[in-house]
Amino acid sequence: MEDFTTGITHDQPVRRQATLGADWDARIRQLVADFGAEKSPELVEEMIMTALKMARDGMGTADLKLMNRSLKEMRYAAKVFAGYRQVRKVCVFGSARTPETSADFLAAEEFAREMVANDFMVITGGGDGIMGAAQRGAGRERSFGLNIRLPFEQRANETIHGDPKLVNFNYFFTRKLNFVKETHALALFPGGFGTMDEGFEVLTLMQTGKARIIPLVLVERAGGTYWETWMKFLTDDLFKSGYIGAEDFKLFKIVHTPAEAVAEILQFYKVYHSARWVGDQLVLRLTRRLDDAAVTELNEQFSDIVRSGKIGQTTALRQEKNEPEIWSLPRLILQPHRKSFGRFRELIDAVNLS
């Protein structure tokens, strides 16, 4: 499984720093061993310990219900996705109110169909409109739906309704986490608050280095002004006011046809495979080795993001042994400044052109 934080979680201490005392620690450890938790038992022990601490803290019932239900939702969603870890996925967002006759609906359907033809699966919010269009294009077998329970009636679209890959969430935050955690690309079509929310969520996480860099395409129909208007707002009100930097515009791309959206996503994974932080080193996994001249050019072009040393080409680091399925891939390794992540996207683009 690819970690959506690009390995940031791997840097966290595995053994717990605070305990409940030797006796309780031993009892919890024995319970986990007796149950047969073979994978990362220390993390299971720590989750049990956290639950017991919550009881001791005297939390209110509302807080306990929220934490309990959140964990249950995350556990179930992870179980649903577990059998599809080796398949790349694209999330599609847009208005649930888009009619089937609109150009945006037809474009979303075409986009999803082409992504599936290129071995991707499609994730949507499970509703109608753009979501229904994307899942119609992808087909039931290649679709996931992450639905949200709302006070007013909302049922899943006809393609994903009743499918085991449809997950229903009570909380938007657990649903949003799974959108980001499970996807390898994001396509936004015109929509309302929800579309803006998901788009800015991913942009914020990439801009701050809290999630891996993925391709984000904003699909504008021929003659449309939706994303162009949004871009004008970003330029005139955010960029010119100093709230975002020039490099942040590299984290997304406005496209005007489904074919252009598909091409942008496929190009992103042409040579670049994935990334992971190992301590202060950023490891870029590649589908093929680069020649020496290309690595030299990368060092010249991106010296501003390298904190020390140079960009070097090597094999897998020993810390990556928990990902045996990609152990043989060549690597680029650098020690960058952890800022200006739009430049990281430019580095990936340059790698794909090498």
C-alpha positions in Angstrom: 0.0 0.0 0.0 1.3 3.5 -0.9 1.2 5.8 2.1 -0.7 9.0 1.1 1.6 11.0 3.4 4.6 9.9 1.3 6.1 8.1 4.3 5.7 10.8 6.9 4.0 8.3 9.1 6.9 6.0 8.9 9.0 8.6 10.7 6.8 8.5 13.8 8.0 6.4 16.8 6.6 2.9 16.6 7.0 2.0 20.3 4.7 3.9 22.6 6.3 6.7 24.6 3.8 6.6 27.5 2.4 3.4 29.1 -0.3 2.4 31.5 2.2 0.8 33.8 4.1 -2.5 33.5 1.1 -4.7 34.6 -1.4 -3.2 32.1 1.2 -3.1 29.3 1.8 -6.8 29.8 -1.9 -7.6 29.8 -2.6 -5.6 26.7 0.4 -7.2 24.9 -0.8 -10.6 25.8 -4.3 -9.9 24.7 -3.1 -8.7 21.3 -0.8 -11.8 21.0 -3.6 -14.2 21.9 -6.0 -12.6 19.4 -3.4 -13.2 16.6 -2.5 -9.7 15.5 0.7 -10.5 13.6 1.1 -7.2 11.6 2.3 -4.2 13.6 1.1 -5.6 17.0 2.6 -2.6 18.8 0.3 -0.2 17.0 -2.7 -2.4 17.9 -1.6 -2.3 21.5 -1.3 1.5 21.4 -4.8 1.8 20.0 -6.2 -0.3 22.8 -4.2 1.8 25.3 -5.6 5.0 23.8 -9.2 3.7 24.2 -8.5 2.9 27.8 -7.1 6.3 28.4 -10.2 7.9 27.0 -12.3 5.9 29.5 -10.0 7.1 32.3 -10.2 10.7 31.1 -13.9 10.7 31.8 -14.9 11.9 28.3 -18.5 12.6 27.5 -20.7 10.1 25.6 -20.8 12.4 22.5 -17.0 12.4 22.2 -16.8 8.7 22.7 -19.5 8.0 20.1 -17.7 10.3 17.6 -14.3 8.6 18.1 -15.8 5.1 18.1 -17.8 5.7 14.9 -14.9 7.4 13.2 -12.6 4.5 13.8 -15.2 2.0 12.7 -15.8 3.9 9.5 -12.1 4.2 8.7 -11.6 0.5 9.5 -14.4 -0.6 7.2 -13.3 1.6 4.3 -9.7 0.3 4.6 -11.1 -3.2 4.4 -13.0 -2.4 1.2 -10.0 -0.9 -0.5 -7.6 -3.6 0.7 -8.1 -5.9 -2.2 -7.3 -3.1 -4.8 -4.1 -1.7 -3.4 -2.1 -2.4 -6.5 -4.5 -0.6 -8.8 -4.3 3.2 -9.4 -7.4 5.2 -8.8 -8.7 8.6 -9.9 -11.3 10.6 -7.8 -13.9 12.5 -9.8 -15.8 15.4 -8.2 -18.5 17.7 -9.6 -22.0 18.7 -9.0 -24.6 16.1 -8.1 -27.2 18.4 -9.8 -25.6 18.2 -13.3 -28.2 16.9 -15.7 -27.5 13.9 -18.0 -27.9 16.1 -21.1 -25.2 18.6 -20.1 -21.8 18.8 -21.7 -20.1 18.4 -18.3 -22.0 15.1 -17.7 -20.9 13.6 -21.0 -17.4 14.8 -20.5 -17.2 13.1 -17.0 -18.6 9.9 -18.5 -16.0 9.9 -21.3 -13.2 10.8 -19.0 -13.9 7.9 -16.6 -14.3 5.4 -19.5 -10.8 6.4 -20.8 -9.2 6.2 -17.4 -10.5 2.7 -17.0 -9.2 1.8 -20.4 -5.8 2.9 -19.0 -6.1 0.5 -16.0 -7.3 3.0 -13.5 -10.3 2.6 -11.2 -12.7 5.5 -10.4 -13.8 6.8 -7.0 -16.7 9.2 -6.6 -19.0 10.4 -3.8 -21.5 7.8 -5.0 -24.2 10.3 -5.9 -25.8 11.5 -9.1 -24.8 14.2 -11.6 -21.1 14.2 -12.3 -20.5 11.3 -9.9 -23.1 9.2 -11.6 -21.7 10.1 -15.0 -18.2 9.1 -14.0 -19.4 5.8 -12.6 -21.5 5.1 -15.7 -18.4 5.6 -17.8 -16.2 3.5 -15.5 -18.7 0.7 -15.0 -19.7 -1.1 -11.8 -16.7 -3.4 -11.6 -14.1 -0.6 -11.8 -16.0 1.9 -9.5 -15.9 2.8 -5.8 -18.5 5.0 -4.2 -17.9 6.9 -0.9 -21.4 8.1 0.0 -22.4 10.4 2.8 -25.4 10.0 5.0 -27.4 13.3 5.0 -30.5 14.5 6.8 -32.3 14.6 3.5 -32.7 11.5 1.3 -29.7 10.7 -0.8 -29.2 7.3 -2.4 -26.3 6.1 -4.4 -26.4 6.3 -8.2 -27.7 3.4 -10.2 -24.2 2.1 -11.2 -22.8 1.7 -7.7 -26.0 1.1 -5.7 -25.8 -2.1 -3.8 -22.2 -2.8 -4.8 -19.8 -4.0 -2.0 -17.4 -1.2 -3.1 -19.9 1.4 -1.9 -19.0 2.7 1.5 -21.4 4.9 3.5 -20.0 7.5 5.9 -21.6 9.4 8.7 -18.8 12.0 8.9 -17.5 14.2 6.1 -14.0 14.2 7.6 -13.6 10.4 7.5 -15.0 10.4 4.0 -12.6 13.1 2.9 -9.7 11.3 4.4 -10.5 8.2 2.3 -10.8 10.2 -0.9 -7.3 11.6 -0.4 -5.8 8.4 1.1 -6.9 6.1 -1.7 -6.5 8.2 -4.9 -3.6 8.7 -7.3 -5.2 11.5 -9.3 -8.1 14.0 -9.0 -10.4 15.3 -11.6 -12.7 18.2 -10.8 -15.7 19.2 -12.9 -17.9 22.2 -12.2 -19.7 21.9 -8.9 -20.7 23.6 -5.7 -19.4 23.8 -2.2 -18.4 20.1 -2.0 -16.4 20.3 -5.2 -14.6 23.4 -4.0 -14.1 21.8 -0.6 -12.4 18.6 -2.0 -10.3 20.6 -4.4 -8.9 23.0 -1.8 -8.4 20.2 0.6 -6.1 18.4 -1.8 -4.3 21.6 -2.8 -3.8 22.5 0.9 -2.3 19.1 1.7 0.0 19.1 -1.3 1.0 22.7 -0.7 2.0 22.0 2.9 3.7 18.7 2.2 1.2 16.7 4.2 0.1 14.5 1.3 1.9 13.1 -1.8 1.9 15.1 -5.0 -0.8 13.8 -7.4 -2.1 15.2 -10.7 -5.1 17.5 -10.2 -7.0 18.4 -13.4 -9.8 20.9 -13.6 -12.0 20.0 -16.6 -13.5 23.0 -18.4 -16.0 22.2 -21.2 -15.5 24.0 -24.5 -16.6 27.6 -24.1 -17.0 27.2 -20.4 -15.9 29.8 -17.9 -16.2 28.0 -14.5 -12.5 27.2 -13.9 -11.3 30.3 -15.7 -13.4 32.4 -13.3 -12.0 30.4 -10.4 -8.4 30.9 -11.7 -9.1 34.7 -11.9 -10.1 34.6 -8.3 -6.9 32.8 -7.3 -4.7 35.2 -9.4 -6.4 38.5 -8.5 -7.4 37.9 -4.9 -5.0 35.3 -3.5 -1.8 35.5 -5.5 -1.6 39.3 -5.9 -2.4 39.6 -2.1 0.5 37.4 -1.3 -1.6 34.6 0.2 -0.2 31.9 -2.2 3.0 31.7 -4.2 3.7 31.3 -7.9 4.8 27.7 -7.4 1.4 26.8 -6.0 -0.1 27.2 -9.5 2.0 24.2 -10.6 -0.1 21.9 -8.4 -3.1 21.8 -10.8 -3.9 22.3 -14.4 -7.0 23.5 -16.3 -7.8 21.3 -19.3 -10.6 21.6 -21.9 -11.3 18.1 -23.0 -11.5 14.6 -21.3 -8.7 13.5 -23.6 -6.4 16.3 -22.3 -7.3 15.3 -18.7 -6.4 11.7 -19.3 -3.2 12.6 -21.0 -2.1 14.9 -18.1 -2.6 12.1 -15.6 -0.9 9.4 -17.6 2.0 11.7 -18.3 2.5 12.2 -14.6 3.1 8.5 -14.2 5.2 8.0 -17.3 8.5 7.6 -15.5 7.7 8.7 -12.0 6.1 5.9 -9.9 5.8 7.1 -6.3 7.6 8.9 -3.5 8.5 8.4 0.1 10.3 10.3 2.8 13.0 8.4 4.6 14.1 10.7 7.4 15.1 14.0 5.7 15.6 12.3 2.3 13.0 12.3 -0.4 13.0 9.1 -2.4 11.4 9.2 -5.9 10.7 5.7 -7.2 11.0 5.5 -11.1 9.8 3.0 -13.7 13.2 3.2 -15.4 16.7 4.6 -14.8 17.6 8.0 -16.1 20.8 8.5 -18.0 23.6 10.5 -16.3 23.0 13.6 -18.5 19.4 13.7 -17.3 20.4 13.5 -13.7 23.0 16.3 -14.2 20.4 18.5 -15.8 18.0 17.9 -12.9 20.7 19.0 -10.4 21.2 22.2 -12.4 17.5 22.9 -12.8 16.4 22.2 -9.2 19.4 23.2 -7.1 17.1 25.7 -5.3 15.1 23.0 -3.6 18.0 20.9 -2.5 19.1 21.6 1.1 22.3 19.7 1.0 24.2 17.4 -1.4 22.9 16.6 -4.8 20.1 14.6 -6.5 21.5 11.1 -6.9 20.3 8.0 -8.6 20.5 4.7 -6.6 18.6 1.6 -5.6 16.1 1.1 -2.8 17.1 2.1 0.7 16.9 -0.5 3.5 14.1 1.5 5.2 11.9 0.7 2.1 12.0 -3.1 2.7 8.4 -3.1 3.8 7.5 -2.4 0.2 8.9 -5.4 -1.5 6.7 -5.1 -4.6 8.6 -2.0 -5.8 12.0 -2.9 -4.3 13.6 -3.3 -7.8 12.6 0.1 -9.0 15.4 2.7 -9.5 15.4 5.7 -7.2 16.3 9.4 -7.2 17.2 10.6 -3.7 17.6 14.1 -2.5 17.6 16.1 0.7 15.3 19.0 -0.1 13.9 22.0 1.8 10.4 21.0 2.9 8.7 24.0 1.3 7.6 25.3 -2.1 6.1 21.9 -3.0 4.9 23.2 -6.3 8.6 22.9 -7.3 8.4 19.2 -6.3 5.7 18.9 -8.9 7.9 20.6 -11.4 10.7 18.1 -10.5 8.3 15.2 -11.2 7.4 16.8 -14.6 11.0 17.1 -15.5 11.7 13.5 -14.5 8.9 12.4 -16.8 10.4 14.3 -19.7 13.9 12.9 -19.2 
